[in-house]
Amino acid sequence: MQFHPDWPHVDGRVIESIAAEGYYRSQFATGVSNGGLTAFAGGDRWKWESRLFAGRYDRDAATNRPVYGAWNRRADPYGAAIRFGSSYLRLHTAAIDRATFCFPDSVFEPVDVGGAELLPYLRALADQSGLDDLDDYVETHIHGAVRVSTDVAAIVLDPSFVGTAVHAAAHQLGCPIEFHAGFTASPDALDPEYRGAHIVELARRLGTELTPRIIGDAAHAGTYPAQTLKQLWHCLARFGRHNNAKHAPPSRNLQP
C-alpha cells in the first residue's frame, strides 16, 4: 500500500493519522488520495466500486470500504505502485485471502477482477501491456479493515525521512521499519515531455536535488497546487530511482 507519509492530513501528516488510529483507511474514510478525489456517493470512485464489487458496498459505512494497494509481482524494493507514494506498507501474506485484484487500474473499468487464482493471468496482462512504470501495477483491494498491529509486516520508507517527524511516527506504528535505496534526482534528470516543462521548472525552484521530503515540505507550505506537486512526484518516481537505468523510456502513459 503505497502512500506519501509526510503529506498533509488534517492538522498533521498522513503517517501520524495512521499511527494515531492504528488503521490504514480508504479514501472514502480519509478524503485523501494520491489519485483522483471522487470517493463519495455517486462519484466516479463510488460507481467503479459498485460495478467491481456488484453493489456490495453501496450502502455500507466508509470505514468498511475496501482499501487499495498493489501486488508487488516483481518484488521491487521501491514498492508495487510508485505512482502513489514514496513509501509503503507491506502486508502479511495472509491478507491475500481477503483480497481481489485487477489490471489495469479500476479507473479504466477492467473486466477481469477476482481473487488470487487470477494473479498469473493478470501478471501476464501487466507484463505484456507496454505501459509506463507508473501505470503497470496490478491493483489490489483488501476487503475488511487493515489494522497496522495485525496486518502490516513492515513500513518501507524513503531514506530522506531518517531522523524526521515521519521516522518518529513510523516508530509509533509498532511494526518493523525498513528503507529502500531512495528517490533522488536533479532537475536536469527529469524529462520535460513527461509531465511538462513547467514541472521541471518547479523542480529547479525547489533546489538542486529533489527528494520526497522536499516535495512533502512544499505540500505543507501550500505554495503550489496539489495537482502540480503530484505531477512533480510522478517525475521523481519515474526518473529518481537508483536503478533507473533498468527501466526503458516511457511507452504508453495512461494517467497524467
matplotlib code that plots the C-alpha trace (Angstrom):
import matplotlib.pyplot as plt

x = [0.0, 1.9, 1.5, 3.2, 3.7, 4.7, 1.9, -0.7, -3.7, -6.0, -3.5, -0.5, 0.9, -0.7, 1.6, 0.7, -3.0, -2.3, -0.3, -3.0, -5.8, -3.9, -5.6, -4.8, -8.2, -9.7, -10.2, -13.9, -12.9, -10.0, -10.8, -7.2, -5.9, -2.8, -5.0, -8.4, -10.8, -14.2, -14.8, -18.4, -21.9, -22.5, -18.8, -16.7, -14.9, -18.2, -19.5, -16.4, -16.6, -20.3, -19.5, -16.4, -18.0, -21.6, -23.0, -21.6, -20.6, -23.2, -24.9, -22.0, -20.1, -17.0, -14.8, -16.0, -14.9, -12.0, -8.5, -6.4, -2.9, -1.0, 0.6, 4.4, 4.8, 8.4, 9.4, 10.5, 12.1, 10.6, 7.1, 4.5, 2.8, 5.3, 2.8, 1.0, 3.9, 7.5, 6.8, 4.6, 3.1, 3.9, 1.2, 1.4, 0.7, -2.5, -4.1, -4.3, -7.2, -9.4, -8.1, -9.3, -7.1, -7.5, -5.5, -5.3, -6.3, -10.0, -10.4, -10.3, -13.1, -11.3, -13.3, -11.1, -11.5, -11.0, -9.1, -5.6, -6.4, -6.4, -2.9, -1.0, -3.3, -3.1, 0.7, 0.8, -1.5, 0.6, 3.9, 2.8, 0.9, 3.8, 2.6, 4.9, 6.5, 3.9, 0.9, 1.7, 0.7, -1.8, -4.3, -5.3, -8.4, -8.2, -11.7, -12.0, -10.0, -6.3, -5.1, -1.4, -0.8, -2.0, -1.9, 1.3, 4.6, 6.7, 6.7, 9.2, 10.3, 12.4, 15.8, 15.1, 12.9, 15.6, 15.6, 12.4, 8.9, 7.9, 10.6, 9.3, 5.7, 6.8, 8.2, 4.7, 3.2, 4.8, 5.9, 9.4, 10.8, 12.8, 14.3, 14.6, 17.5, 15.8, 14.3, 16.7, 17.1, 18.5, 16.1, 18.3, 17.4, 13.7, 12.2, 10.2, 8.0, 6.9, 4.7, 5.6, 8.4, 6.7, 7.1, 10.9, 11.0, 9.3, 11.9, 14.6, 12.9, 12.9, 16.7, 19.5, 18.4, 14.8, 13.7, 10.3, 10.9, 11.4, 8.2, 6.4, 7.7, 6.3, 3.0, 2.9, 3.9, 0.8, 2.5, 1.8, -1.4, -1.7, -2.0, 1.2, 3.1, 1.6, 3.0, 6.3, 6.2, 5.5, 8.7, 10.8, 9.2, 9.9, 13.4, 14.7, 15.3, 18.8, 18.1, 16.5, 18.9, 17.0, 13.8, 13.1, 11.8, 8.0, 6.0, 2.2, 1.4, -2.2, -2.7, -1.2]
y = [0.0, 2.9, 6.4, 9.7, 9.5, 13.2, 14.8, 16.9, 15.3, 17.1, 19.1, 16.9, 14.2, 11.1, 8.8, 10.5, 9.8, 6.2, 5.9, 7.6, 5.4, 2.2, 1.6, 2.3, 3.7, 4.0, 7.3, 7.2, 7.5, 9.9, 12.1, 11.8, 10.2, 10.3, 9.6, 11.1, 12.5, 11.1, 8.9, 10.0, 8.7, 9.0, 9.9, 8.1, 6.0, 5.1, 4.0, 2.0, 0.1, -0.5, -2.2, -4.0, -5.4, -5.9, -3.2, -4.9, -1.5, 0.8, 1.4, 0.5, 2.7, 4.4, 2.5, -0.8, 0.0, -1.9, -0.5, -0.1, -1.3, -3.2, -6.7, -6.4, -9.0, -8.0, -7.8, -4.3, -2.7, 0.6, -0.9, -2.1, 1.2, 4.1, 6.4, 6.7, 7.5, 7.3, 4.8, 1.8, -0.7, -4.3, -6.6, -10.1, -12.8, -13.8, -10.6, -12.3, -14.5, -11.4, -9.6, -9.1, -8.0, -6.3, -4.9, -2.1, 0.3, 0.3, 3.8, 2.1, -0.3, -3.6, -6.7, -9.2, -8.8, -11.7, -13.5, -14.9, -17.5, -14.7, -13.5, -15.5, -14.1, -10.5, -10.8, -11.7, -8.8, -6.4, -7.7, -7.5, -4.2, -1.9, 0.6, 3.1, 2.1, 4.3, 2.6, -1.2, -2.2, -5.0, -3.2, -4.9, -4.4, -5.6, -6.3, -5.7, -3.4, -3.0, -2.9, -2.0, -4.2, -7.4, -6.9, -4.9, -6.8, -3.6, 0.0, 0.8, 4.5, 6.7, 7.5, 11.2, 10.7, 9.4, 11.4, 13.3, 13.5, 10.8, 8.5, 9.2, 8.5, 5.2, 4.0, 4.6, 2.1, -0.8, -2.7, -3.1, -0.1, -0.6, 1.8, 1.4, 2.9, 6.3, 8.6, 11.4, 13.4, 16.7, 18.8, 18.1, 14.4, 15.0, 14.6, 17.8, 15.8, 13.5, 15.9, 19.2, 21.8, 23.7, 20.7, 20.7, 24.4, 23.8, 21.2, 23.9, 26.3, 23.7, 23.1, 21.2, 17.7, 16.6, 14.1, 13.0, 15.0, 18.2, 17.7, 17.0, 20.2, 22.0, 20.4, 21.7, 25.2, 25.4, 27.5, 25.1, 23.4, 19.8, 18.5, 20.2, 18.6, 15.2, 15.6, 16.6, 13.4, 11.4, 12.8, 11.9, 8.5, 7.8, 9.2, 9.2, 5.6, 4.4, 1.5, 3.8, 2.6, -0.7, 1.0, 1.8, 5.2, 5.7, 3.9, 4.2, 6.7, 6.4, 8.9, 12.4]
z = [0.0, -1.4, 0.1, 0.9, 4.7, 5.0, 3.0, 4.9, 6.5, 9.0, 11.2, 10.7, 8.3, 6.8, 8.7, 12.0, 11.3, 10.6, 13.8, 15.9, 14.5, 14.1, 10.7, 7.0, 5.8, 2.4, 0.5, 1.4, 5.1, 4.9, 2.0, 0.9, -2.3, -4.4, -7.4, -8.1, -5.4, -6.3, -3.3, -2.4, -3.1, -6.8, -7.6, -10.1, -7.4, -5.9, -9.3, -10.1, -6.8, -7.3, -10.6, -9.5, -6.3, -7.6, -5.2, -2.1, -0.6, -2.0, 1.4, 3.6, 6.0, 4.7, 7.1, 5.7, 2.2, 0.6, 0.9, -2.3, -2.9, -5.5, -5.9, -5.9, -8.6, -9.2, -5.6, -6.3, -3.2, -4.1, -4.0, -6.4, -7.3, -7.0, -8.7, -5.4, -3.0, -1.9, 0.9, 1.5, 4.0, 3.2, 4.4, 5.8, 3.2, 5.0, 3.6, 0.2, 1.5, 1.6, -1.5, -5.0, -7.9, -11.3, -14.2, -15.3, -12.6, -11.8, -13.1, -16.6, -15.6, -16.2, -16.9, -15.1, -11.3, -8.9, -6.2, -6.1, -8.7, -11.3, -10.5, -13.1, -15.8, -14.5, -14.3, -18.0, -18.9, -17.0, -18.2, -21.8, -21.6, -22.6, -20.0, -18.3, -14.9, -13.1, -14.7, -15.0, -11.4, -10.6, -8.4, -5.1, -3.0, 0.7, 1.9, 5.7, 7.9, 7.5, 11.1, 11.5, 14.5, 12.9, 9.1, 8.4, 8.2, 7.7, 6.7, 4.0, 3.9, 1.7, 3.4, 3.2, 6.2, 8.5, 11.7, 10.8, 12.3, 9.7, 11.2, 14.7, 13.7, 12.0, 15.3, 16.8, 14.3, 16.2, 13.0, 11.6, 9.7, 6.5, 4.0, 0.2, -1.7, -2.1, -4.8, -5.7, -8.9, -10.1, -12.2, -15.2, -14.9, -15.4, -18.9, -19.6, -22.0, -19.2, -17.2, -18.8, -18.8, -16.0, -13.7, -14.4, -13.7, -10.4, -9.5, -10.2, -7.9, -5.1, -5.2, -6.9, -5.7, -5.4, -2.8, -1.4, 1.7, -0.3, -2.2, 1.1, 2.6, -0.5, 0.1, 3.7, 2.6, 0.4, -2.2, -5.1, -6.3, -5.1, -8.7, -9.7, -6.8, -7.7, -11.2, -9.7, -7.7, -10.8, -12.4, -9.3, -9.1, -12.8, -13.0, -9.5, -8.6, -8.1, -10.5, -13.1, -15.9, -15.9, -16.9, -20.5, -21.6, -21.2, -23.8, -23.1, -20.4, -19.1, -16.4, -16.1]

ax = plt.figure().add_subplot(projection="3d")
ax.plot(x, y, z, "-o")
ax.set_aspect("equal")
plt.show()
